[in-house]
Amino acid sequence: MNKVTTMIDGVLTGMSAGKTSNATLAVLVQKQEHADVRNRICKAYVELVAERRRLQMQDKADGTATAKAMAVKPEQLLSMLQFTMNQLCWTARRVITTYYREQSEVEAGISAENMDFSAEVCEEAGIEPLDTDALTAQVEDDYASLSAVQNWLTAKGRIDYLEDVTPLALFNSSEKDEELGIWVVTEEAFDFDGALEVMEKLLVMMPEKEQAKLVESADNTDFDEDCHVTTIAA
């Protein structure tokens, strides 16, 4: 494919501004020289593998362990794919909710018909303005693209040694199991309608979780041990 319409590019560019491992990987992907973002992800994998091999050879000669301390590793591209897909869905939801809010405001006479804020949201996200049907199709096309990249990454001779690789979801959510110290997937969707349902559920749950954290803090804070008040002399 010579020309690819995708939301993936805009999402990765947005991710690049952060300070997480996903942000570091996004920067690495976006600096690769290829017009197709799917190939850039694969080229980023090749670069990371080459860097790890170089460090392993250096470690063998010097008796060091720098390869194990790499800031990002090839395997982390797999989790980056899911994070990218999740961010892509949140972006699409924002466009859709903005569009329907505009329609409601026009019908109510609050906004002028020529105001198109959803197009502005698309521009901020680095994607072409799309109607809602086209947007849904684009999300699912991008899902197919990133699923193909996952298949490439996990093919024989690449990241084929991990036992817990699960198929890419169009959207998922996870929570940390404090006892096990690992993140566990709690919700998955494999089409955009399902993703919208999961996102709505998460938005409803967020205030409840924040309230639960507040109640727990109010109940369990030990003011003798946890809080230290500094008295300022008059």
N, CA and C of each residue as an Amber inpcrd file, in Angstrom:
protein
   702
   0.8490000  -1.1950000   0.0000000   0.0000000   0.0000000   0.0000000
   0.8830000   1.2420000   0.0000000   0.7180000   2.1110000  -0.9750000
   1.5540000   3.2940000  -1.0710000   1.0660000   4.4260000  -0.1680000
  -0.2560000   4.5690000  -0.0400000  -0.8050000   5.6530000   0.7720000
  -1.7760000   5.0480000   1.7860000  -1.5830000   5.3560000   3.0440000
  -2.4110000   4.7680000   4.0880000  -3.0990000   5.8660000   4.8810000
  -4.4240000   5.7900000   4.9640000  -5.1690000   6.6940000   5.8310000
  -5.2550000   6.0300000   7.1870000  -4.8270000   6.7270000   8.2210000
  -4.7730000   6.0990000   9.5400000  -4.8350000   7.1340000  10.6470000
  -5.3580000   6.7110000  11.7830000  -5.3180000   7.5370000  12.9850000
  -4.0900000   7.2230000  13.8350000  -3.4060000   6.1520000  13.5010000
  -2.2930000   5.6720000  14.3260000  -1.1910000   6.7190000  14.4230000
  -0.8860000   7.3620000  13.2960000   0.1720000   8.3730000  13.2800000
  -0.0880000   9.4900000  14.2850000  -1.3100000  10.0360000  14.2500000
  -1.6440000  11.1300000  15.1570000  -1.5710000  10.7190000  16.6110000
  -2.0230000   9.4970000  16.9020000  -1.9900000   8.9960000  18.2820000
  -0.5510000   8.8250000  18.7560000   0.2990000   8.2400000  17.9260000
   1.7050000   8.0480000  18.3060000   2.4210000   9.3830000  18.5090000
   2.1210000  10.3500000  17.6460000   2.7260000  11.6660000  17.8040000
   2.3010000  12.2920000  19.1230000   1.0300000  12.1480000  19.4750000
   0.5480000  12.6510000  20.7610000   1.2110000  11.9430000  21.9250000
   1.3890000  10.6390000  21.8120000   2.0390000   9.8590000  22.8700000
   3.4900000  10.2770000  23.0670000   4.1350000  10.7240000  22.0070000
   5.5640000  11.0510000  22.0520000   5.8980000  12.1500000  23.0480000
   4.9120000  12.9540000  23.3990000   5.1660000  14.0880000  24.2940000
   5.2950000  13.6710000  25.7550000   4.9650000  12.4360000  26.0690000
   4.9910000  11.9890000  27.4630000   6.3770000  11.5720000  27.9370000
   6.4230000  10.9990000  29.1420000   7.6980000  10.5810000  29.7360000
   7.6930000   9.1030000  30.1190000   6.7070000   8.3500000  29.6180000
   6.5940000   6.9350000  29.9280000   7.3840000   6.1020000  28.9280000
   7.4520000   4.7910000  29.1740000   8.1140000   3.9090000  28.2190000
   7.3710000   3.8980000  26.8860000   6.0310000   4.0070000  26.9400000
   5.2690000   4.0730000  25.6920000   5.6150000   5.3300000  24.8990000
   5.8440000   6.4270000  25.6070000   6.2430000   7.6660000  24.9450000
   7.6140000   7.5040000  24.2800000   8.5380000   6.8720000  24.9850000
   9.8760000   6.6310000  24.4290000   9.7940000   5.7690000  23.1720000
   8.9440000   4.7440000  23.2220000   8.7710000   3.8720000  22.0580000
   8.1160000   4.6290000  20.9020000   7.1530000   5.4790000  21.2260000
   6.4840000   6.2640000  20.1830000   7.4710000   7.1780000  19.4710000
   8.3720000   7.8030000  20.2250000   9.4060000   8.6510000  19.6250000
  10.2820000   7.8230000  18.6910000  10.6630000   6.6380000  19.1600000
  11.5060000   5.7610000  18.3510000  10.8040000   5.3600000  17.0530000
   9.5300000   5.0170000  17.1500000   8.7560000   4.6280000  15.9660000
   8.6750000   5.7870000  14.9790000   8.3440000   6.9620000  15.4850000
   8.1050000   8.1000000  14.6020000   9.3770000   8.6320000  13.9390000
  10.5320000   8.2820000  14.4740000  11.7810000   8.7540000  13.8410000
  12.2790000   7.8030000  12.7510000  11.6380000   6.6320000  12.6320000
  12.0330000   5.6910000  11.5840000  11.6580000   6.2480000  10.2120000
  12.4290000   5.9040000   9.2090000  12.2040000   6.4190000   7.8680000
  11.3660000   5.4330000   7.0480000  10.0680000   5.6790000   7.0440000
   9.1430000   4.9150000   6.1900000   7.8140000   5.6450000   6.1950000
   7.1480000   5.6780000   5.0660000   5.8730000   6.3950000   4.9690000
   4.7490000   5.7010000   5.7280000   4.8430000   4.3880000   5.8710000
   3.7820000   3.5980000   6.5020000   4.1250000   3.3680000   7.9690000
   3.2570000   3.7990000   8.8580000   3.5160000   3.6750000  10.2930000
   3.6800000   2.2240000  10.7120000   3.0250000   1.3020000  10.0450000
   3.1650000  -0.1100000  10.3990000   4.5930000  -0.5810000  10.1960000
   5.1840000  -0.1580000   9.0890000   6.5790000  -0.5080000   8.8350000
   7.5160000   0.1910000   9.8080000   7.1680000   1.4130000  10.2280000
   8.0070000   2.1220000  11.1930000   8.0380000   1.3890000  12.5330000
   6.9170000   0.8100000  12.9410000   6.8930000   0.0310000  14.1880000
   7.8200000  -1.1720000  14.0430000   7.7530000  -1.8420000  12.8880000
   8.6130000  -3.0100000  12.6640000  10.0820000  -2.6040000  12.6220000
  10.3850000  -1.4620000  12.0070000  11.7650000  -0.9800000  11.9510000
  12.2660000  -0.5940000  13.3410000  11.3650000  -0.0830000  14.1970000
  11.7560000   0.2280000  15.5730000  12.1380000  -1.0510000  16.3070000
  11.4000000  -2.1320000  16.0510000  11.7330000  -3.4300000  16.6440000
  13.1350000  -3.8640000  16.2020000  13.4100000  -3.7430000  14.9150000
  14.7260000  -4.1330000  14.3870000  15.8300000  -3.3200000  15.0670000
  15.5970000  -2.0240000  15.2480000  16.6010000  -1.1690000  15.8910000
  16.8270000  -1.5850000  17.3440000  15.7510000  -1.8900000  18.0520000
  15.8860000  -2.2980000  19.4520000  16.6130000  -3.6330000  19.5900000
  16.3170000  -4.5710000  18.7050000  17.0000000  -5.8730000  18.7310000
  18.4850000  -5.6910000  18.4570000  18.8120000  -4.8640000  17.4690000
  20.2180000  -4.6230000  17.1370000  20.9540000  -3.9680000  18.3030000
  20.2850000  -3.0060000  18.9690000  20.9070000  -2.3360000  20.1130000
  21.1300000  -3.3120000  21.2630000  20.1430000  -4.1930000  21.5020000
  20.3300000  -5.1650000  22.5890000  21.4670000  -6.1260000  22.2730000
  21.5770000  -6.5630000  21.0480000  22.6760000  -7.4640000  20.6750000
  24.0210000  -6.7640000  20.8380000  24.0980000  -5.4990000  20.4580000
  25.3340000  -4.7390000  20.6100000  25.7290000  -4.6440000  22.0750000
  24.7300000  -4.3320000  22.9300000  24.9990000  -4.2180000  24.3650000
  25.3720000  -5.5620000  24.9760000  24.7500000  -6.6370000  24.5190000
  25.0790000  -7.9690000  25.0270000  26.5170000  -8.3500000  24.7030000
  26.9630000  -8.0170000  23.5090000  28.3560000  -8.2840000  23.1280000
  29.3090000  -7.4440000  23.9730000  28.9240000  -6.1960000  24.2110000
  29.7540000  -5.3230000  25.0540000  29.7940000  -5.8390000  26.4860000
  28.6430000  -6.2950000  26.9870000  28.5720000  -6.8440000  28.3450000
  29.4620000  -8.0770000  28.4840000  29.4600000  -8.9000000  27.4580000
  30.2720000 -10.1200000  27.5020000  31.7580000  -9.7870000  27.5780000
  32.1440000  -8.7420000  26.8680000  33.5540000  -8.3370000  26.8610000
  33.9530000  -7.6220000  28.1450000  33.0130000  -6.8250000  28.7080000
  33.3440000  -5.9790000  29.8580000  32.8940000  -6.5500000  31.2010000
  32.0900000  -7.6100000  31.1590000  31.5690000  -8.1580000  32.4120000
  30.5000000  -7.2750000  33.0330000  29.7720000  -6.5470000  32.1890000
  28.7260000  -5.6420000  32.6790000  27.3420000  -6.2140000  32.3620000
  26.2990000  -5.4500000  32.6630000  24.9250000  -5.9200000  32.4160000
  24.0710000  -4.7870000  31.8610000  24.6210000  -4.0400000  30.9070000
  23.9010000  -2.8880000  30.3760000  22.6960000  -3.2890000  29.5210000
  22.7410000  -4.4390000  28.8790000  21.6280000  -4.8700000  28.0260000
  20.3540000  -5.0390000  28.8340000  20.5010000  -5.5430000  30.0560000
  19.3280000  -5.7410000  30.9060000  18.7500000  -4.4180000  31.3960000
  19.5430000  -3.3630000  31.3340000  19.1030000  -2.0600000  31.8390000
  18.6210000  -1.1290000  30.7300000  18.3700000  -1.6700000  29.5410000
  17.8630000  -0.8350000  28.4460000  16.5950000  -0.1100000  28.8700000
  16.4790000   1.1480000  28.4790000  15.3070000   1.9440000  28.8650000
  14.0250000   1.3390000  28.3320000  14.0510000   0.8830000  27.1040000
  12.9070000   0.1730000  26.5090000  13.4380000  -1.0460000  25.7740000
  12.6420000  -2.0980000  25.7630000  13.0510000  -3.3660000  25.1680000
  12.1230000  -3.7400000  24.0200000  12.5700000  -4.5910000  23.1080000
  11.7340000  -4.9610000  21.9600000  10.3540000  -5.4820000  22.3580000
  10.3050000  -6.2720000  23.4340000   9.0420000  -6.8740000  23.8600000
   7.9860000  -5.8370000  24.2540000   8.4460000  -4.6730000  24.6930000
   7.5160000  -3.6460000  25.1370000   6.7050000  -3.0380000  23.9940000
   7.1270000  -3.2900000  22.7690000   6.3370000  -2.8350000  21.6310000
   4.9620000  -3.4820000  21.6270000   4.8540000  -4.6940000  22.1690000
   3.5610000  -5.3800000  22.2010000   2.5680000  -4.6390000  23.0940000
   3.0090000  -4.2240000  24.2690000   2.1150000  -3.4630000  25.1420000
   1.8620000  -2.0720000  24.5790000   2.8470000  -1.5220000  23.8410000
   2.6320000  -0.2300000  23.2110000   1.5220000  -0.3020000  22.1670000
   1.4390000  -1.4130000  21.4520000   0.3730000  -1.5760000  20.4630000
  -1.0010000  -1.4760000  21.1260000  -1.1740000  -2.1350000  22.2760000
  -2.4680000  -2.0830000  22.9480000  -2.7400000  -0.6910000  23.4980000
  -1.7100000  -0.0650000  24.0510000  -1.8900000   1.2950000  24.5620000
  -2.2710000   2.2380000  23.4240000  -1.6340000   2.0790000  22.2810000
  -1.9470000   2.9120000  21.1120000  -3.3920000   2.7070000  20.6810000
  -3.8210000   1.4610000  20.6520000  -5.1980000   1.1650000  20.2460000
  -6.1860000   1.7630000  21.2330000  -5.8790000   1.6880000  22.5260000
  -6.7630000   2.2840000  23.5410000  -6.8520000   3.7940000  23.3690000
  -5.7010000   4.4410000  23.1680000  -5.6920000   5.8930000  22.9810000
  -6.4450000   6.2910000  21.7160000  -6.3140000   5.4730000  20.6970000
  -7.0090000   5.7310000  19.4420000  -8.5240000   5.7140000  19.6640000
  -8.9820000   4.7560000  20.4680000 -10.4210000   4.6640000  20.7590000
 -10.9050000   5.8730000  21.5620000 -10.1270000   6.3070000  22.5370000
 -10.5120000   7.4910000  23.3160000 -10.5790000   8.7240000  22.4090000
  -9.6350000   8.8320000  21.4730000  -9.6550000   9.9530000  20.5360000
 -10.9120000   9.9140000  19.6750000 -11.2330000   8.7300000  19.1610000
 -12.4260000   8.5790000  18.3240000 -13.6860000   8.9060000  19.1110000
 -13.7300000   8.4680000  20.3660000 -14.9010000   8.7740000  21.1970000
 -15.0430000  10.2790000  21.3820000 -13.9150000  10.9620000  21.5800000
 -13.9550000  12.4120000  21.7670000 -14.5170000  13.1020000  20.5270000
 -14.0990000  12.6430000  19.3490000 -14.6210000  13.2180000  18.1020000
 -16.1240000  13.0050000  18.0050000 -16.5720000  11.7850000  18.3120000
 -17.9880000  11.4520000  18.1830000 -18.8390000  12.2320000  19.1740000
 -18.4000000  12.3020000  20.4280000 -19.1890000  13.0260000  21.4300000
 -19.2340000  14.5160000  21.1180000 -18.1220000  15.0580000  20.5890000
 -18.1120000  16.4670000  20.1940000 -19.0880000  16.6980000  19.0470000
 -19.0930000  15.7830000  18.0930000 -19.9910000  15.9010000  16.9330000
 -21.4620000  15.9020000  17.3810000 -21.8250000  14.9400000  18.2270000
 -23.2300000  14.8550000  18.6440000 -23.6240000  16.0220000  19.5510000
 -22.6780000  16.5210000  20.3390000 -22.9740000  17.7020000  21.1550000
 -23.2330000  18.9090000  20.2520000 -22.4330000  19.0380000  19.1970000
 -22.6400000  20.1280000  18.2350000 -24.0210000  20.0410000  17.5990000
 -24.3980000  18.8150000  17.1870000 -25.6990000  18.6320000  16.5420000
 -26.8290000  19.0450000  17.4730000 -26.6990000  18.6680000  18.7420000
 -27.7300000  19.0170000  19.7240000 -27.8050000  20.5230000  19.9260000
 -26.6410000  21.1780000  19.9610000 -26.6050000  22.6230000  20.1730000
 -27.1580000  23.3800000  18.9670000 -26.9020000  22.8600000  17.7600000
 -27.4600000  23.4870000  16.5530000 -28.9750000  23.3790000  16.5650000
 -29.4740000  22.1730000  16.8990000 -30.9250000  21.9630000  16.9420000
 -31.5820000  22.8330000  18.0080000 -30.8490000  23.0930000  19.0850000
 -31.4030000  23.9190000  20.1640000 -31.1970000  25.4040000  19.9070000
 -30.5080000  25.7370000  18.8170000 -30.2670000  27.1350000  18.4830000
 -29.1510000  27.7700000  19.2750000 -28.3360000  26.9320000  19.9390000
 -27.2410000  27.4580000  20.7590000 -26.0210000  27.7710000  19.8960000
 -25.7790000  26.9450000  18.8640000 -24.6140000  27.1240000  18.0090000
 -25.0520000  27.3150000  16.5640000 -24.1800000  27.9580000  15.7990000
 -24.4480000  28.1410000  14.3750000 -24.1150000  26.8620000  13.6220000
 -24.8010000  26.6270000  12.5130000 -24.6210000  25.3890000  11.7670000
 -23.2320000  25.2800000  11.1420000 -22.5940000  26.4190000  10.8820000
 -21.2900000  26.3680000  10.2170000 -20.1250000  26.1390000  11.1860000
 -20.4150000  25.9950000  12.4760000 -19.3600000  25.7020000  13.4540000
 -19.1260000  24.1960000  13.5040000 -17.8960000  23.7740000  13.2920000
 -17.5810000  22.3440000  13.2750000 -16.4310000  22.0670000  14.2290000
 -16.7790000  21.9070000  15.5090000 -15.7320000  21.6990000  16.5180000
 -15.1380000  20.2910000  16.4270000 -15.9260000  19.3290000  15.9110000
 -15.3820000  17.9750000  15.7760000 -14.2090000  17.9680000  14.7940000
 -14.2700000  18.8370000  13.7760000 -13.1420000  18.9510000  12.8430000
 -11.9100000  19.4850000  13.5630000 -12.1230000  20.4090000  14.5090000
 -11.0090000  20.9370000  15.2970000 -10.4000000  19.8440000  16.1610000
 -11.2600000  18.9910000  16.7320000 -10.7670000  17.8780000  17.5490000
  -9.9390000  16.9310000  16.6840000 -10.4120000  16.6650000  15.4690000
  -9.6560000  15.8180000  14.5380000  -8.2900000  16.4320000  14.2410000
  -8.2770000  17.7380000  14.0130000  -7.0180000  18.4170000  13.7120000
  -6.0520000  18.3290000  14.8870000  -6.5600000  18.5160000  16.1010000
  -5.7230000  18.4120000  17.2970000  -5.1230000  17.0150000  17.4160000
  -5.9060000  16.0090000  17.0080000  -5.4510000  14.6240000  17.1090000
  -4.5790000  14.2100000  15.9300000  -4.4420000  15.1200000  14.9450000
  -3.6070000  14.8240000  13.7870000  -4.2540000  13.8970000  12.7850000
  -5.5950000  13.9000000  12.7100000  -6.3000000  13.0360000  11.7710000
  -7.1850000  13.8790000  10.8590000  -7.5650000  13.2960000   9.7400000
  -8.4450000  13.9860000   8.8090000  -9.8630000  14.0130000   9.3740000
 -10.6120000  15.1160000   9.1290000 -12.0180000  15.1510000   9.5720000
 -12.8070000  14.0070000   8.9420000 -13.5700000  13.2920000   9.7600000
 -14.3410000  12.1430000   9.3000000 -15.7480000  12.2270000   9.8600000
 -16.7280000  11.6930000   9.1070000 -18.0510000  11.5740000   9.7180000
 -18.0450000  10.3510000  10.6270000 -19.0970000  10.1810000  11.4110000
 -19.0730000   9.1510000  12.4560000 -18.9660000   7.7440000  11.8860000
 -19.6460000   7.4760000  10.7540000 -19.5610000   6.1480000  10.1460000
 -18.1540000   5.8750000   9.6310000 -17.5730000   6.8860000   8.9640000
 -16.2160000   6.7350000   8.4440000 -15.2140000   6.5880000   9.5870000
 -15.4750000   7.2820000  10.6900000 -14.5840000   7.2000000  11.8460000
 -14.5890000   5.7910000  12.4240000 -15.7730000   5.2030000  12.5690000
 -15.8780000   3.8350000  13.0620000 -15.1120000   2.8760000  12.1580000
 -15.2810000   3.0380000  10.8500000 -14.5720000   2.1900000   9.8960000
 -13.0700000   2.3790000  10.0090000 -12.6300000   3.6380000  10.2340000
 -11.2000000   3.9250000  10.3460000 -10.6050000   3.2740000  11.5880000
 -11.3290000   3.3460000  12.7080000 -10.8530000   2.7110000  13.9420000
 -10.6680000   1.2140000  13.7150000 -11.6320000   0.5870000  13.0710000
 -11.5500000  -0.8550000  12.8750000 -10.4890000  -1.2240000  11.8340000
 -10.2630000  -0.3430000  10.8490000  -9.1550000  -0.5650000   9.9050000
  -7.8100000  -0.4760000  10.6290000  -7.6870000   0.5110000  11.5110000
  -6.4390000   0.6630000  12.2640000  -6.2280000  -0.5170000  13.2150000
  -7.3070000  -1.0270000  13.7500000  -7.2230000  -2.2240000  14.6020000
  -6.6730000  -3.4000000  13.7960000  -7.1750000  -3.5730000  12.5790000
  -6.6690000  -4.6420000  11.7230000  -5.1880000  -4.4340000  11.4180000
  -4.7990000  -3.1720000  11.2010000  -3.3930000  -2.8660000  10.9110000
  -2.4840000  -3.2070000  12.0840000  -2.8760000  -2.7930000  13.2880000
  -2.0290000  -3.0680000  14.4550000  -2.0420000  -4.5490000  14.8210000
  -3.1420000  -5.2380000  14.5410000  -3.1780000  -6.6920000  14.7500000
  -2.1880000  -7.3830000  13.8130000  -2.1070000  -6.8950000  12.5800000
  -1.1380000  -7.4460000  11.6280000   0.2910000  -7.1940000  12.1000000
   0.5310000  -6.0140000  12.6690000   1.8630000  -5.7110000  13.2060000
   2.1760000  -6.6390000  14.3800000   1.1910000  -6.8690000  15.2510000
   1.4110000  -7.7990000  16.3620000   1.7770000  -9.1840000  15.8380000
   1.0790000  -9.6350000  14.8060000   1.3950000 -10.9420000  14.2190000
   2.8190000 -10.9680000  13.6760000   3.2480000  -9.8580000  13.0630000
   4.6200000  -9.7850000  12.5440000   5.6240000  -9.8510000  13.6870000
   5.3640000  -9.1060000  14.7500000   6.2970000  -9.0620000  15.8840000
   6.4330000 -10.4110000  16.5900000   5.3470000 -11.1760000  16.6070000
   5.3540000 -12.4430000  17.3590000   5.5910000 -13.6530000  16.4640000
   5.9520000 -13.4130000  15.2050000   6.2210000 -14.5190000  14.2810000
   7.4910000 -15.2590000  14.7010000   7.6720000 -16.4530000  14.1610000
   8.8200000 -17.2910000  14.5000000  10.1210000 -16.5430000  14.2480000
  11.0010000 -16.5900000  15.2290000  12.2920000 -15.9340000  15.1120000
  12.3020000 -14.5110000  15.6310000  11.1170000 -13.9950000  16.0350000
  11.0440000 -12.6530000  16.6080000  10.6280000 -12.7920000  18.0820000
   9.5240000 -12.1670000  18.4840000   9.1170000 -12.3060000  19.8880000
   8.1780000 -13.5170000  19.9960000   8.7500000 -14.6860000  19.7400000
   7.9610000 -15.9200000  19.7760000   8.1920000 -16.7180000  21.0610000
   8.9260000 -16.1130000  21.9990000   9.3210000 -16.8250000  23.2130000
   8.4680000 -16.4490000  24.4290000   7.5890000 -15.4760000  24.2840000
   6.7170000 -15.0990000  25.3930000   5.4820000 -15.9950000  25.4020000
   5.1270000 -16.4980000  26.5720000   4.0130000 -17.4510000  26.6710000
   2.6690000 -16.7760000  26.9180000   2.6750000 -15.5210000  27.3470000
   1.4280000 -14.8880000  27.7750000   0.9540000 -13.8030000  26.8100000
   1.3610000 -13.8630000  25.5430000   0.9210000 -12.8680000  24.5680000
  -0.5320000 -13.1450000  24.1830000  -1.3930000 -12.1800000  24.3980000
  -2.8010000 -12.3220000  24.0380000  -3.0810000 -11.5190000  22.7790000
  -4.0790000 -11.9210000  21.9940000  -4.4070000 -11.1610000  20.7840000
  -4.7440000  -9.7170000  21.1260000  -4.3480000  -8.8140000  20.2740000
  -4.6430000  -7.4040000  20.4660000  -6.1530000  -7.1920000  20.5130000
  -6.6090000  -6.4440000  21.5070000  -8.0200000  -6.0670000  21.5760000
  -8.1980000  -4.7080000  20.9250000  -9.3840000  -4.4440000  20.4070000
  -9.6340000  -3.1130000  19.8780000  -9.5910000  -2.1030000  21.0180000
 -10.0360000  -2.5290000  22.2070000  -9.9200000  -1.6970000  23.4080000
  -9.9010000  -2.6230000  24.6100000  -9.0920000  -2.2790000  25.6040000
  -9.1750000  -3.0200000  26.8670000  -8.9050000  -2.0920000  28.0420000
  -9.2890000  -2.5480000  29.2030000  -8.9700000  -1.8300000  30.4410000
  -8.3870000  -2.8380000  31.4150000  -7.5540000  -2.3540000  32.3060000
  -6.9100000  -3.2490000  33.2600000  -6.7970000  -2.5810000  34.6190000
  -6.6580000  -3.4060000  35.6300000  -6.4590000  -2.9330000  36.9970000
  -5.2900000  -3.6840000  37.6110000  -4.5980000  -3.0240000  38.5320000
  -3.4630000  -3.6770000  39.1770000  -3.9440000  -4.5590000  40.3140000
  -3.5380000  -5.8160000  40.2750000  -3.7920000  -6.7370000  41.3820000
  -2.6990000  -6.4880000  42.4180000  -3.0700000  -5.8270000  43.5110000
  -2.0770000  -5.4220000  44.5040000  -1.4010000  -6.6180000  45.1620000
  -2.1280000  -7.7180000  45.3270000  -1.5500000  -8.9060000  45.9650000
  -0.4970000  -9.5590000  45.0710000  -0.8050000  -9.6600000  43.7720000
   0.1230000 -10.2980000  42.8420000   1.1420000  -9.3170000  42.2750000
   0.8020000  -8.0130000  42.3450000   1.7050000  -6.9990000  41.8110000
   1.7430000  -6.9640000  40.2950000   0.6530000  -7.4070000  39.6530000
   0.5960000  -7.4080000  38.1970000  -0.6960000  -6.7340000  37.7330000
  -0.6930000  -6.3030000  36.4710000  -1.8860000  -5.7090000  35.8790000
  -2.7280000  -6.8010000  35.2430000  -4.0110000  -6.7670000  35.5290000
  -4.9410000  -7.7910000  35.0380000  -6.0010000  -7.1240000  34.1650000
  -6.2350000  -7.6870000  32.9840000  -7.2540000  -7.1490000  32.0770000
  -8.6370000  -7.4300000  32.6610000  -9.4440000  -6.3880000  32.7500000
 -10.7940000  -6.5270000  33.3250000 -11.8900000  -6.4180000  32.2810000
 -11.6290000  -5.7100000  31.1840000 -12.6320000  -5.5320000  30.1270000
 -11.9300000  -5.5700000  28.7730000 -12.5740000  -6.1860000  27.7930000
 -12.0440000  -6.2000000  26.4370000 -13.1710000  -5.9820000  25.4370000
 -12.8490000  -5.3590000  24.3240000 -13.8070000  -5.2010000  23.2290000
 -13.0640000  -5.4340000  21.9230000 -13.7690000  -6.0370000  20.9720000
 -13.1420000  -6.3650000  19.7000000 -13.8510000  -5.7150000  18.5130000
 -14.7840000  -4.8110000  18.8150000 -15.3570000  -3.9360000  17.7890000
 -15.6020000  -2.5850000  18.4410000 -15.8230000  -1.5560000  17.6150000
 -15.8710000  -0.1950000  18.1550000 -17.1080000   0.0550000  19.0130000
 -18.2380000  -0.5440000  18.6590000 -19.4320000  -0.3850000  19.4950000
 -19.1750000  -0.9320000  20.8920000 -18.5230000  -2.0900000  20.9500000
 -18.1760000  -2.6630000  22.2490000 -17.1940000  -1.7910000  23.0020000
 -16.2440000  -1.1870000  22.2720000 -15.2620000  -0.2970000  22.9040000
 -15.9490000   0.9090000  23.5210000 -16.9170000   1.4760000  22.8090000
 -17.6530000   2.6260000  23.3390000 -18.3750000   2.2620000  24.6310000
 -18.9490000   1.0680000  24.6940000 -19.6420000   0.6170000  25.9040000
 -18.6690000   0.5050000  27.0760000 -17.4860000  -0.0700000  26.8270000
 -16.4900000  -0.2180000  27.9000000 -16.0180000   1.1510000  28.3680000
 -15.7850000   2.0810000  27.4300000 -15.3250000   3.4150000  27.8080000
 -16.3650000   4.1540000  28.6440000 -17.6410000   4.0120000  28.2700000
 -18.7040000   4.6400000  29.0590000 -18.7330000   4.0680000  30.4720000
 -18.5640000   2.7640000  30.5670000 -18.5540000   2.1170000  31.8840000
 -17.3910000   2.6300000  32.7320000 -16.2300000   2.7990000  32.1100000
 -15.0630000   3.2970000  32.8360000 -15.2840000   4.7230000  33.3270000
 -15.9130000   5.5350000  32.4890000 -16.1660000   6.9270000  32.8750000
 -17.1280000   7.0130000  34.0520000 -18.0700000   6.0750000  34.1170000
 -19.0060000   6.0350000  35.2520000 -18.2800000   5.5660000  36.5050000
 -17.3790000   4.6090000  36.3380000 -16.6840000   4.0160000  37.4850000
 -15.6400000   4.9390000  38.0870000 -15.0590000   5.8320000  37.2950000
 -13.9570000   6.6750000  37.7870000 -14.3220000   7.4860000  39.0240000
 -15.4520000   8.2120000  39.0290000 -15.8050000   8.9660000  40.2430000
 -16.0220000   8.0540000  41.4510000 -16.5850000   6.8600000  41.1940000
 -16.8120000   5.9170000  42.2900000 -15.4960000   5.4550000  42.8930000
 -14.5070000   5.1980000  42.0300000 -13.2040000   4.7520000  42.5270000
 -12.5020000   5.8600000  43.2990000 -12.6080000   7.0840000  42.7890000
 -11.9910000   8.2080000  43.4900000 -12.6270000   8.3990000  44.8650000
 -13.9550000   8.2410000  44.9300000 -14.6470000   8.3660000  46.2110000
 -14.2110000   7.2650000  47.1640000 -14.0540000   6.0460000  46.6350000
 -13.6220000   4.9230000  47.4730000 -12.2230000   5.1690000  48.0270000
 -11.3260000   5.7420000  47.1790000  -9.9730000   6.0610000  47.6470000
 -10.0100000   7.1290000  48.7420000 -10.9030000   8.1000000  48.5770000
 -11.0250000   9.1700000  49.5590000 -11.5130000   8.6190000  50.9010000
 -12.5150000   7.7310000  50.8510000 -13.0480000   7.1130000  52.0680000
 -11.9640000   6.2780000  52.7460000 -11.2130000   5.5070000  51.9460000
 -10.1440000   4.6810000  52.5110000  -9.0870000   5.5430000  53.1950000
  -8.7430000   6.6600000  52.5570000  -7.7550000   7.5600000  53.1420000
  -8.2730000   8.1620000  54.4470000  -9.5480000   8.5640000  54.4430000
 -10.1330000   9.1510000  55.6530000 -10.1570000   8.1450000  56.7950000
 -10.3930000   6.8850000  56.4600000 -10.4740000   5.8390000  57.4870000
  -9.1040000   5.4210000  58.0180000  -8.1090000   5.3800000  57.1270000
  -6.8570000   4.7020000  57.4640000  -5.6450000   5.5970000  57.6880000
  -5.7480000   6.8950000  57.4100000  -4.5890000   7.7680000  57.6240000
  -4.2540000   7.8360000  59.1110000  -2.9970000   7.5220000  59.4070000
  -2.5090000   7.6200000  60.7840000  -1.8420000   8.9870000  60.9140000
  -2.5220000   9.9210000  61.5500000  -2.0200000  11.2860000  61.6020000
  -0.7790000  11.4220000  62.4780000  -0.5640000  10.4600000  63.3750000
   0.6440000  10.5120000  64.1930000   1.8720000  10.0970000  63.3890000
   1.6680000   9.1470000  62.4470000   2.7960000   8.6140000  61.6950000
   2.9280000   9.2290000  60.3010000   1.7840000   9.4640000  59.6260000
   1.8120000   9.8340000  58.2130000   1.8750000  11.3360000  57.9660000
   1.4010000  12.1240000  58.8990000   1.3120000  13.5630000  58.6680000
   2.1780000  14.3230000  59.6440000   3.0200000  15.1520000  59.1260000
   3.9240000  15.9420000  59.9660000   3.6430000  17.4220000  59.7050000
   3.2380000  18.1360000  60.7460000   2.8940000  19.5400000  60.6150000
   4.0590000  20.3930000  61.0790000   4.4860000  21.3130000  60.2400000
   5.5660000  22.2240000  60.6010000   4.9690000  23.4880000  61.1950000
   5.3720000  23.8250000  62.4070000   4.8940000  25.0390000  63.0590000
   5.8040000  26.2050000  62.6910000   5.1890000  27.2440000  62.1430000
   5.9430000  28.4330000  61.7500000   5.9420000  29.4300000  62.8930000
   7.1050000  29.8080000  63.3240000   7.1970000  30.7460000  64.4500000
   6.6480000  32.1020000  64.0510000   5.9700000  32.7370000  64.9720000
   5.3910000  34.0830000  64.7130000   6.5020000  35.0980000  64.6310000
